[in-house]
Amino acid sequence: MKQPVVAALRASSIALPPLGLGALCSYRAAPPTWAELGVTALLSLLAVAWQLSTNARRLRTVTSVLAAYREGDFSIRARSTAADPALNEVFVELNHLGDTLRGHRLGEMEAWALLRKVVAEVDVIVLACDEQGRIRLANEAAAKLVGRPVSSLLDKAATDLGIDDLLAGPAPRTLEGNTALPGGPWELRRGTFRLSGEAHTLLVLSDVSFALRQRERDAWRRLVRVIGHEINNSLTPIQSISRSIAEGLTARDGDPEWEQDTQSGLKVIERRAESLARFMQAYAQLARLPEPQLKEVSVAEWVRRVAKLEQRVNVEIQSGPACSIRADSDQLEQMLINLVKNAAEASREQGSESVRLRWSKSNGAVLIQVEDDGAGIANPGNLFVPFFTTKPGGSGIGLALARQIAEAHGGSLTLENRTAAAGAVSDPKSGGALATVRLPVQGP
């Protein structure tokens, strides 16, 4: 009986019952008794149960670590084991995953701390709202505006503060007359970012009242300086001549030259009055530009129509792609006529008899370029200053009006010397200027 039992114990230690029976039979030729078979089966079942319990315990270790990771606790680690190399590899990879997730969490926390620090230091209003419209971030500037501490703003709904309209509508835009935002006007800028996998909306509000007032004051100073200069240019000779005429009336004593001097003086007064009237008419034209009446305009037809109007020089047209824009054709013609006229005059001053006119498409816009062979731009800072001119008899509103028309159509106008202009096709050493009008194009 002893030998079969030993064999059964050896077989049970590896939890393989068939091997246990084989070992039992190898010790004796006679068949095992029912008692021996029962002991062997019992020991085998105990070994299997022990193995299953060990595997379950190890799997619970994996489950516990994963549950901790799910809850955001990345400090838990699985203890490696040499008894099962395959499971040990799982533990090693699980620990590596914990290290990686912990690094990501630390990076996210540091980025959030940096964002809060930056937001706290800036002097503009900064608010961040989650997808439900609840405030998750606010700075001291925002707290001062609403008269509450920062802590009382967090988790508040934007609707409760009356700023839910900031989350919708166009941006950037200027806000005025908002009861939730006293003072102003305010410039609203809006962006989005993700934090912990959730989308957030970032609101930035800047008080632009000081900047607008400063700009308005600068505009008034320039206007007063220009108008004062023009009026003084007319009033000074008018006063002088009027005084001379008055003195002549008092002591003419039959002077035969008095009548001639009077007529000459009156003509000077008339010319200066006409000059002053033209100045005021030009100012009115600049200040009262009507809203553009938009309709479809073919760029090719528009460019060629303007080119035919310039007869003093040869206007070389470098054709571009077929395209159309929504614009006021009368205003566009006025703008391009001014640019071509300036280019022609600049080229003629340098003895050239040609200008280049071309168009192209780029990033949803059409570029119209006018290139001359003149001396280039000597006063780039004063190019678009109204009534500034270096030409004898010039009004100084042509470029200012041209840019105003371009911007009224959602575009822009730039002027630069050809030596600094990208895309200038002529020899840059020859000088000259390049005017570029950018307008939104219609269709593909």
Secondary structure by P-SEA (a helix, b strand, c coil): caaaaaaaaaaaccccaaaaaaaaaaaccccccaaaaaaaaaaaaaaaaaaaaaaaaaaaaaaaaaaaaaaccccbbbbbbcccaaaaaaaaaaaaaaaaaaaaaaaaaaaaaaaaaaaaccccbbbbbccccccccccaaaaaaacccccccccccccccccccccccccccccccccccccccbbbbbbccccccbbbbbbbbbcaaaaaaaaaaaaaaaaaaaaaaaaaaaaaaaaaaaaaaaaaaaccccccaaaaaaaaaaaaaaaaaaaaaaaaaaaaaaacccccccccccaaaaaaaaaaacccbbbbbbccccccccccaaaaaaaaaaaaaaaaaaaaaacccbbbbbccccccbbbbbbbbcccccccccccccccccccccccccaaaaaaaaaaaaccbbbbbccccccccccccccbbbbbbbbbbbccc
